[in-house]
């Protein structure tokens, strides 16, 4: 009983491509989420400085 030989493997790309999915309707884009996160950080730093709790602001 002999098994048929398999084709040689070729290292590298598998031929599959990763498709970037479109955001669902009404969902924020990645750019908007990043901008919002940056705004939140700025808001929190400002709140820490205004509170004056002695904690140095985050860089």
N, C-alpha and C positions, 0 to 999 in steps of 0.2 A: 504494500500500500504506500504509494508515494503522494505527497501533497504538491500541488502546483506551486511553482515559485512565484513569489510576489514581486511586483515591479520594484526597482530600487527607489528608495526614498530620496527626495531632493530637499536639502535644507533650504530654509528661506520662507518666503511668504506662502501662505496656504491658498492664496487665491481669493479668500474671503475679504470683503471690505466691511468696515464698521460704518453703518449708516447712522448719521446723527438724526435722531428723531426730532420732528417738529414739536414744539411745546403745544400742549393742549390749548384749545381756545380759552382765552381769559387768563392763562397762566403767564406770569412775568418771565421775560427773557433772562438769560444768564447775565447779560450786561446790566440789566436793571437790578437784578438781585445783588450783584457785586457793588453797584453804586449805592444801593440802600444800605448794605452792610458797612460801607465806608462812612456813610452819613450817621449811622447808629454809633459807630466808634467815636466820631467827632462829638456827637451829642453827649455821650457818656463822659468823655474827657472834660467837656465844658461843665457838666453838672458836678463833677468831682472838684473842679476849681472853684465854682461858685459856692459849694457847700463849705469849703475851707476846713476839711476834716484833717488836715495835716498830711494827707497821703499825696505824694508827688504824682502829677499826671502821668498817664501811660504814654510811652513814646509813639 
